[in-house]
Amino acid sequence: MANIKDSMPFESGVFLSTCNRTEFYTFCKRAEVKNFETSLKKAASKKISIRKNDQYLYTDLDAFKHLLKVMTGLDSMIVGEPDIFGQVKKAYQNSKEHSYLNKQMENLFMSAIRLSKKIRTSAKLSRNPISIASVVDNEICKDCSRVMIIGAGDIAQALIPRLIKKNLGISLFNRSSAEINNIKSKSLEKIENEITQVDAIVIAAPSENPFFSDEALKKVSKRLQVFDLAIPRNINYKITGADIKLINLDELSEKISTNLDSRKEAVNEALVFIDANAEAEYSRIKGLSNLKSQQKNIKEKLKLIKEQALEDAKDKLKSGKDVEDVLEDLAHEINSKDLFHISKALEQTLQKATKS
């Protein structure tokens, strides 16, 4: 997060990165958006190829609606999955801890968190929650005794407690040192040494290169399940000569289509709720921000008026003018100028409200 903050040209932002999405939320001028990709590459300290077809941009109300759909799981591959809500909250807290939130961004996410909870509850999206971890857990063969997990992110954190309850052995591999439920990660360099010792592999981390070679897979002499949850896919799906069952995210989504059919009503209710409430809430947030900005400007102007009036009064006193007359002029000048600027600010506020 520190790299993102230092590299981005925006004064505040929330960076969300999950197994199948990377998003950045900020307030900025439209012309500044083009700087995002360059800044992201700089923050990552390596070349990143972002295909145009993989990019999307939402602004203003559309961006707020998108955030609500993300947080409620409506924009997830597994519709309604609950893990994304915690991931967004974690991203928001991360920005807050690094002092990378201005008041407007904080208000936006606090509102999104509150509305998302309400949507999930009222639309019954929280009932019988489905997540990638729960689907993988259900798909793992009954005769499985040991599972290899690559990546110590959100999927691993949700999946490992489930596997522990089943008394399955777990080998965790990660780029950096990590620990989940007292299971310490091993170096990625040792992955190929353990492929023959496991019954299932869950790839839950992105990588530009495969985590293991085709040759290593071909050495497997028993049936092996491989859940490739990486985007893009991490392994060769045309591999032959091994008894390997390969499952990717698209196939997982198909496997739970019947479960999602029962959620269509809840999804429609959630979409209706977003359409009915997002615009008013977003306008309130923007109005609150504009009001605070206007209040700040008025305070600064009134302060300058007072300081200037006092300087003028001091000059008059030095020139020998009557004290009472000077005080009366001072009070009148401050009062009349204050009223002028306050009424002007109110007039501008009414004009903006009429236009919107």
N, C-alpha and C positions, 0 to 999 in steps of 0.2 A: 504494500500500500504506500509505503514511503516513496518508492520509485515512481509510482503513478502520480502522486501528489507533486513531486519535484519536477516531473516531466511534462505534465499537462499545463496548457495555457489558461485553464479555467480556475476560478477562485474557489470553487467547491465542486464536489461530485461524489457519486457512489458507484463503485466498480463492482459489478456482479460477474462472477465466473463460476460456472458449474460444468458438469461433464458434457453438456451439449449446447451451451450458450455462453456468450461473453457479451455483456452489456455495460454501457456507461451512461449514467444519468447526470445531467448538469443543466444549469441555466446559462445561456450564452447567446450572443448574436448569431444569426444563421450563417453568416460568412465565416465564423470561427470554427464551424463544424468540420471543415475540410482539414483542419490541423490535427484532428483526433488520431487518424491512422498513423501519421508521422510521429506523433507523441507516444503512441502505444508501442511502436517499434523501438523508439528510444528507451522507453521504460523497461522493455523486455531485454534490452541489450543484445538483440539478435535480429536477423532478418525474419520478418513475418509476411507470408503471402496471404492476403485477404481477398478472396474472389468477390467480384461485384455481386454475383448471384447470392452470396452468403450474407450480404450486408442489408440492413434495413434501418430506416430513420423515421422516428416519430417526433412530432413537435406539439407543444402546447397541450390542449385537451386530449389529443390522440395519444400523446406520450403518457399522460396520467392514466388513461383507460388501459393502455398496454401494461403499465405497471400493476394495475389491479388484476388484470387477466393473468399476469405472471405469478403474482402472489397467491392467487386462488387456485393455481394449477390448471387454469383453462387454456393456457398457452403451452402446456407441457406435452411431451410425447405421450405420457400416460396421464390422460385428462383427470384433473382433480387430485393428483398425487400431493401429499401433504409436506414432503421434505422441502420443497421450494420456498415455502413460507419462512421456514427457519433460515434458509440460505440467504434470502433477501434481508432478513433482520440482522443476520450476522454481517453482511456487507455494509448495511447502514451503521451498525455499531462500530465497525472497523473504521469508517470515515469519521465517525464522531470521536473515537479515541485518538485519531491522528489530526484532529482539529481541521478537518477538511469539509465541514458543513457550515454553510451560512444559514441564517434563520429561515429563509424562504425554502431552502432544500430540506431543512429539518422539519418544517411544518408540512411539507408535501409528503414525506415518508411517514411521519406520525399519523397523518390522515389516512394514507394508504394502508398502514398496519391496522388501524381501527376499522376501516371499512371492510378490509379483507376478512377480518375475524367475523364481522357481522354477516358478510356474504356467505362464508363457509358454513356458518351456523344456520342462517335462515334458509339457504338453498339446500341444506343437508349434504353439502360436499364433504363434511367431516365424518359422515356415517360410513362405516366399513371402508376406511381409507385404503387406497391402493398406491403402492410406491414401487419404484424399480427394485428396491431391496426386497420387498415382499414377494414380487413376481419371481425374481431370481431364486429366492429361498424355496418357493413352491415348485420350481422347475428342477431343482437339483435332485438327482436320482436318489431313491430310497437306500440303495446299497452303497452310497458314497460315504467314505470314512474320513477323507482329508480334502480340504479346499485351499487352493492358492489364490490369494487376492493381491492384485497389483494396483497400487494407489491407496493412499490413506485419507481420501477425501470424504465427502458426505455419504456416498454410497457405501463405502467400507464401514463408516461409523454406524450406519443404520443396519447393515447386513451382519456384521460380526456378532452383535449380541444375539441375533436370531440363531446363528450357527452354533454359538456356545450353548444355547438352550437344547440344541439337538445333540450335544456332546461330540461335535465334529472337530477334528484336528484342523488347525488354521495356520497357514504360512503367509505372513504379510510382507510384501515387498514395496519399497517406496524410494523415491530419489533422495529424500533427506530422512534423517532419523525421526521416527514417529512411534507412538504407542497408543493402542486402542484396547480398552478393557484388559489391561495388563499383558497384551500381546505386542511385543516389540518388533519393529520392522527390520527386514534384512536388506542388504544392498542389492540393487537391480542386477549387478554382475553375477549374482549367485542363482538367478532364476533357472537357467537351463540345467543346473545340477539337481533340481528338485522336481522337474517336470514328470519324471517317471514315478515319483512317489505320491502323486496326488490323483484324485478321481475327477476333480473339477477345477477349472481356472476361471476367475472373474477378472477381466481387464477393465478397471475402473479409473484409468488415467490416460490422458492424451499423450501422444508421442509422434514425432516426425518419422521415427524408424520403428520397425517391429521390435517387441520386447524379447522375442525368441525366433530362431530361424526355422525354416521348413524342415531341415535335417534333424533338429532337436525334437520336433513333433513326431517325425517319422520313427523315432526310436521308441516311442510309446507302444508298449505291447498289449496294453489293456484298453478298455473303452474309456474315453476321456471326453468330458463335456467342457466346452470353451464358450464362455459368455463374453463376447466382444462388445463392450459398452462404449468403446472409444469412438470419437468422431474427429477425423475420418476413421474408418475401420483400420484395425491394427495388424491383422494377420491375413495370410493368403487364403482366400475362400475356395481356391481350386486345388488345394493340396490333396494328394492321393497317397495311398499306401499306408494309411493309418486309420484305426477305428476311432475317428474323432467326430463328435457331433458339435457343429458350430452354430451358435445362436447370436444374432446381433439385435440391436435396439428395435429395428423395424419388425423383426420376427416376434420379439417380446410383445410389442404393441398389438400385433395381430392375435397373439395367443389370449390376450385379455379383452378382446373386442366384445365378447358376450357380457363381461362384467361392466363394460362401459355403456352398453346399450341400456342397462338399468339406471344409468346416471344421466341419460339424456334430459329427463325432466329437470333434474337438479342443475344441469349445465344451462338450460334455457332460462331457468329462474335466476341464476347468477348473472347471465348476460342482460336480462331485463333490469335487474337491480343496478348494474353498472351504468346502463344507458339512462336510467331514471335519476341517478344520484351523482354521477361523476361530474357533470357540467356545473351543477350548483356548488359542489364541494371545491372544484378547481377554481371557480370564480371567487369563492370565499377566500381561498388561500392567496390568490393574486391580489384581491382587494385588501386583505390584511397586510400583505407585504407593501402595497402601494401606500396604504394609510400610514404605516410606520415610517416609510421613506419620506412621506410628506410631512409628518410630524417632526422628523429630524430637520428637514429643510426649514420649516417654520421657526423652530427653536433657534436655529443658527441665525436666521434673519432678525428675529426679535432681540437676540443677544447683540447683534451688530447695531441695531437701532438704539438700544439702551446705551451702549458704549459711546456711540457718536453723539447722542443727546447729552450725555454727561460731560464729554469733552467740550461741547459747545457751551454748556452751562458754566463750566470752570473758566472758560475764556471770558464770558460775560461778567463773572464775578471779579476777575482780575482787572477788567476794564472799569470797575467801579459801579456797575449797575446794582439796583436795589435787590436784596436777597429774596424778598417775597415775590417780586416780579419774575426773577430768574427761576425760582422753584415752580411758579405757576406755569411759565412757558415750558419748562422741562416736562411737567406732568402732562400738559396738553399735547406736546409733540410726540411723546412716547405713546400716549393713549390713541391719538389719531392714526399714527403710522402702524401701530399694532393692529388696530381694527381694519385698516386698509388691506394689510397682507393676509390676515385671517379670512376676511370676506372673499378675497381673491382666490385663496386656496380652496374655500368651500365651493365657489363658483366653478373652478376647474374640476373638482370632484363630481359635481352634479352633471357637468358636461360629459365626463367619461362614463358616468352611470347611464346617462341617456343614450349614448352611442352604443353601449354594450347591450 
